[in-house]
């Protein structure tokens, strides 16, 4: 419990060393699994340089072993996407309840209400207002479109 480090499972190896060493991995352990961590010991035995990288933002390298951890990682990603849009001039009333997929594009000065979901290839113009509880998927909103609360829009072009 005193160790405050985790193994994220991210490795960078010299390709020659990696390919020549993979065949030496065994499943001689309680779980009967191959462990990439064994490669670190093999590198040390060959006196190759081994280094640790401390990541400054631990939320970016969280492990996902169950549904609760999956939800936490999804929240981290969702908040990062929303923060990026807000820094680009989009007003998101409640970033904790707003879902914007990475494929969505939004024009400046748009306002997005709480409990809104923008999905797929959605394109939102400038100065739009998407009110609460709206779901918009694979649609295009031209500039200055107002979407009322509780709207469900799919495969539409709105002017």
C-alpha positions in Angstrom: 0.0 0.0 0.0 3.0 2.3 0.3 3.7 2.0 -3.4 1.9 4.9 -5.2 2.7 3.7 -8.7 0.8 1.6 -11.2 1.7 -0.2 -14.3 -0.4 1.3 -17.1 0.5 -1.5 -19.5 2.1 0.9 -21.9 5.6 -0.1 -23.2 8.1 1.1 -25.7 10.7 -1.5 -26.8 13.5 -1.7 -29.3 11.9 -3.7 -32.1 14.9 -6.1 -32.4 14.9 -6.9 -28.7 11.1 -7.3 -28.6 10.9 -9.7 -31.6 13.8 -11.8 -30.3 12.4 -12.0 -26.8 8.7 -12.6 -27.3 9.3 -16.3 -27.9 10.9 -16.6 -24.5 7.7 -15.5 -22.7 6.0 -18.4 -20.9 2.7 -18.9 -19.1 4.3 -20.4 -16.0 2.4 -18.5 -13.5 -0.8 -18.9 -11.4 -3.0 -17.2 -14.0 -1.4 -19.1 -16.9 -1.0 -15.8 -18.8 1.8 -14.2 -20.8 3.2 -11.2 -18.9 4.9 -8.4 -20.9 6.4 -7.3 -17.6 8.7 -10.3 -18.0 10.3 -8.5 -20.9 11.4 -5.7 -18.6 13.4 -8.3 -16.5 14.8 -9.8 -19.7 16.0 -6.4 -20.8 17.6 -5.8 -17.4 19.4 -9.2 -17.7 20.8 -8.1 -21.0 21.9 -4.8 -19.4 19.7 -2.8 -21.8 18.5 0.6 -20.6 15.1 0.4 -18.8 13.3 3.5 -17.7 10.0 4.5 -16.1 7.8 7.4 -17.3 5.7 9.1 -14.7 2.6 10.5 -16.4 1.6 13.9 -15.1 -2.2 13.3 -15.7 -3.1 9.9 -14.1 -6.7 10.1 -15.4 -5.3 9.5 -18.9 -3.9 6.1 -18.0 -6.6 4.6 -15.8 -7.1 0.9 -15.9 -10.4 -0.4 -17.0 -11.3 -3.7 -15.3 -15.0 -3.4 -14.6 -18.0 -1.3 -15.6 -17.5 1.3 -12.9 -14.0 2.0 -14.1 -15.3 2.1 -17.7 -17.8 4.7 -16.7 -15.1 6.8 -15.0 -12.9 6.7 -18.0 -15.8 7.7 -20.3 -16.5 10.6 -18.0 -12.9 11.8 -18.2 -13.0 11.7 -22.0 -16.4 13.4 -22.1 -15.2 16.2 -19.9 -12.1 16.7 -22.0 -14.1 16.9 -25.2 -16.5 19.4 -23.6 -13.7 21.5 -22.2 -12.1 21.7 -25.6 -15.4 22.9 -27.1 -15.8 25.5 -24.4 -12.3 26.8 -25.0 -13.3 27.2 -28.7 -16.2 29.5 -27.8 -19.1 27.0 -27.3 -21.3 27.5 -24.2 -22.1 24.2 -22.6 -24.6 24.8 -19.7 -23.8 21.6 -17.9 -20.7 19.8 -19.1 -21.3 16.9 -16.7 -24.6 15.9 -18.5 -23.6 16.8 -22.1 -22.4 14.1 -24.4 -20.6 15.2 -27.6 -18.9 12.5 -29.7 -15.5 13.2 -31.2 -16.9 13.2 -34.7 -19.2 16.1 -34.1 -18.4 19.7 -35.4 -19.8 22.8 -33.8 -19.7 26.5 -35.0 -18.8 29.3 -32.6 -21.2 31.0 -30.2 -23.5 28.0 -30.0 -25.2 27.3 -26.7 -25.9 23.6 -25.6 -28.3 22.9 -22.9 -28.0 20.2 -20.2 -28.7 16.5 -20.9 -28.0 16.9 -24.6 -26.3 14.3 -26.8 -24.7 15.1 -30.1 -23.7 12.0 -32.0 -22.2 10.7 -35.2 -21.5 13.0 -38.1 -23.5 15.9 -36.7 -22.6 19.4 -37.8 -23.9 22.4 -35.9 -23.6 25.9 -37.3 -22.7 29.1 -35.6 -24.9 30.8 -33.0 -27.2 27.9 -32.6 -29.2 27.1 -29.5 -29.7 23.5 -28.6 -32.0 23.4 -25.5 -32.0 20.7 -22.8 -32.6 17.0 -23.4 -32.0 17.1 -27.2 -30.5 14.2 -29.1 -29.1 15.0 -32.5 -27.5 12.3 -34.6 -26.0 12.4 -38.1 -27.6 15.7 -38.8 -26.7 19.3 -39.9 -27.9 22.4 -38.2 -27.3 25.6 -40.3 -26.4 28.9 -38.5 -28.8 30.3 -35.9 -31.0 27.2 -35.6 -32.9 26.8 -32.3 -33.7 23.2 -31.2 -36.4 23.1 -28.5 -36.2 20.9 -25.4 -36.7 17.1 -25.7 -36.1 17.0 -29.5 -34.8 13.9 -31.2 -33.3 14.6 -34.6 -31.7 12.0 -36.9 -30.5 12.3 -40.5 -31.9 15.8 -41.0 -30.7 19.1 -42.3 -32.3 22.1 -40.5 -32.1 25.7 -41.7 
